[in-house]
Amino acid sequence: MSITATPITVYGADWCGDCRRAKSVLEANSVDYEYIDLEAIPTAADAAKAISGRTNIPVITFPDGTHQVEPSNAELMAKLREVGAVA
């Protein structure tokens, strides 16, 4: 069970190396997240673009209403600490 009220959501695609890397960081730290596969749900690409204003992926949304686009591992970990998803 996630400790956050609103889930962390990752908009990505399996062919995307940055998406696979971000998912690996989340999984290695036992962070619950929702994955939205933009290949399986093409209309979700519009939602990701509406959030970020860009077509780059992954787009990762957080419980505090913020998002990151193509974050480095360090940036993602810092944000996970900030929102209380990891210690």
N, C-alpha and C positions, 0 to 999 in steps of 0.2 A: 504494500500500500504506500502510495506517495505521501510525503509529509506536507505537500503543498496542496492548496485547495484547487487551484487551476493547474492542469498538467502542463508540462513542458512539451512543446510540439515541434517536431522536426519535419520540414517540408524538403523532400529530396528525391533522388533517383538512385537506383542501384549502380548505374554506370558512373556515378559521380564520386571521385576519390575523396573530395572534401566531405561529402555526405557520409561515406563509410567511416572516415576518420572521426568525425563528430559523434556518430553512433557508437563507435568503439570507446570513446572517452566516457560517454554516458553509461554504457554497459559495464565498463571496467570499474566504475564508481557506484554501481548499483542504483543508478538514478532512473526512476520510472519516467517514461516519456511516451508520447503518441507519435507514431511515424506515419506521415502521409506521403505515399509513393506517387509522385507526379506522373510517372509512366502509367500506372494503373488507374489514376484518377486525373485525367488531363485538365479538367476544369479547376482542379486545385492549384494549378500553376497561376491562374488569375488571382486566387486568394493570396498566394505567396507574394506575387508582385504587388498586390494592393497593400500588403503589410510593409514591404521593404522599399517599394518604389523602384525595384531593380529586378532583373531576370536571373541574377546569380543565385546559386544554391550551394549549400543548404541555407534556408531561412529557419532560424530557431526562435520560437517565442517562449516567453517566461511568465510566471505567475504575476509578476509585478507590472505587466503590460508592455515591457520592453522586448526588443528582438535583437538578434545578431545575424549578420550575413557573412558566411565564410569565415567564422572566427578561428583563430589559431587555438591550439590546445590550451595554451596559457590563458587566453581571453575567455574561452569557454569555462575553464575551471574557476577563474575569478568570479564569473557571473554566477556559476552554480553555488559558490560559497556565499555570495551576496544574497541570493534568494533562499538560502538555507537548505539547498538540496544535498549538499555535502558539508562535512565538518571542516 
